[in-house]
Amino acid sequence: MTASRSAREKKAAAEAGPLARVKIDLGADQQFVYKISCTTCRVKGNRSWSAYRPGADNGFMAAMDRWIFHLNEKHPGAEAPCLPSCRRPSSALHERRELSDDGR
């Protein structure tokens, strides 16, 4: 059984952390449209920074990828459940690069 829109919204909001505002709407094609916005960052016209991605699971993953990128770039010390899974591989990659640069 597919999760309801409100259940998906709650799960996405929990994973995105306290700096995020998550909204899931239905697009013209009746697919979910994921919008994750930052509660602190402003862009042109004093609007909140946001990622807007249509599609079911792919839309969720794409929106979360943009959100993770935003957190890493603009809020490097922020905590969110979605971050530890992406920071571990990233730190391992940096360690491997440092080892290869040392000639080992």
C-alpha positions as CSV (number, residue, x, y, z in Angstrom):
1,M,0.0,0.0,0.0
2,T,1.3,3.4,-0.9
3,A,1.8,5.9,1.9
4,S,-0.5,8.9,2.0
5,R,0.6,12.3,1.1
6,S,0.5,13.5,4.7
7,A,2.5,10.5,5.8
8,R,5.1,11.1,3.1
9,E,5.2,14.8,4.1
10,K,5.8,14.0,7.8
11,K,8.5,11.5,7.0
12,A,10.3,13.9,4.6
13,A,10.1,16.7,7.2
14,A,11.5,14.5,9.9
15,E,14.4,13.4,7.7
16,A,15.1,17.0,6.5
17,G,15.5,18.4,10.0
18,P,14.5,21.6,11.8
19,L,15.7,24.1,9.2
20,A,13.4,22.6,6.6
21,R,9.8,23.2,5.7
22,V,8.3,20.4,3.6
23,K,5.2,20.5,1.5
24,I,3.9,17.9,-0.9
25,D,1.3,18.9,-3.4
26,L,-0.3,17.1,-6.4
27,G,0.8,18.3,-9.8
28,A,-1.3,18.7,-12.9
29,D,-0.5,15.0,-13.8
30,Q,-1.7,13.9,-10.3
31,Q,1.9,13.0,-9.2
32,F,3.4,14.2,-6.0
33,V,5.4,17.4,-6.1
34,Y,7.9,17.8,-3.3
35,K,8.9,21.2,-2.1
36,I,11.6,21.6,0.6
37,S,12.3,25.2,1.7
38,C,14.8,26.6,4.2
39,T,13.4,28.5,7.2
40,T,16.5,30.9,7.3
41,C,17.8,31.5,3.8
42,R,16.3,34.0,1.5
43,V,16.7,34.4,-2.3
44,K,15.6,36.9,-4.9
45,G,12.5,38.8,-3.8
46,N,12.9,37.8,-0.2
47,R,11.5,34.3,-0.8
48,S,12.7,31.3,1.0
49,W,15.3,29.1,-0.7
50,S,13.6,25.9,-1.9
51,A,13.9,22.8,-4.0
52,Y,10.9,21.8,-6.1
53,R,10.8,18.4,-7.7
54,P,7.9,16.4,-9.2
55,G,7.5,12.7,-9.2
56,A,6.9,9.9,-6.7
57,D,10.0,8.4,-5.1
58,N,12.4,10.0,-7.7
59,G,11.0,13.4,-6.8
60,F,11.6,12.8,-3.2
61,M,15.2,11.7,-3.7
62,A,15.9,14.6,-6.0
63,A,14.4,17.1,-3.6
64,M,16.4,15.6,-0.7
65,D,19.6,15.6,-2.7
66,R,19.2,19.4,-3.4
67,W,18.3,19.9,0.3
68,I,21.4,18.0,1.5
69,F,23.6,20.0,-0.9
70,H,22.0,23.2,0.5
71,L,22.7,22.1,4.1
72,N,26.3,21.2,3.3
73,E,27.0,24.5,1.5
74,K,25.0,27.0,3.6
75,H,24.6,25.3,7.0
76,P,27.7,23.1,7.4
77,G,27.1,22.6,11.2
78,A,23.4,21.8,10.9
79,E,22.0,18.5,12.1
80,A,19.4,16.6,10.2
81,P,18.7,12.8,10.0
82,C,19.4,12.9,6.3
83,L,23.0,14.1,6.7
84,P,24.9,11.3,8.5
85,S,24.3,8.8,5.7
86,C,25.8,11.2,3.1
87,R,28.7,12.6,5.3
88,R,30.1,9.1,6.0
89,P,30.8,8.2,2.4
90,S,32.0,11.7,1.7
91,S,34.5,11.6,4.6
92,A,35.7,8.1,3.4
93,L,36.2,9.5,-0.1
94,H,38.3,12.3,1.3
95,E,40.4,9.9,3.3
96,R,41.0,7.8,0.2
97,R,42.0,10.8,-1.8
98,E,44.4,12.0,0.9
99,L,46.0,8.5,0.9
100,S,46.4,8.4,-2.9
101,D,47.9,12.0,-2.8
102,D,50.5,10.8,-0.4
103,G,51.6,8.1,-2.8
104,R,50.4,5.1,-0.7
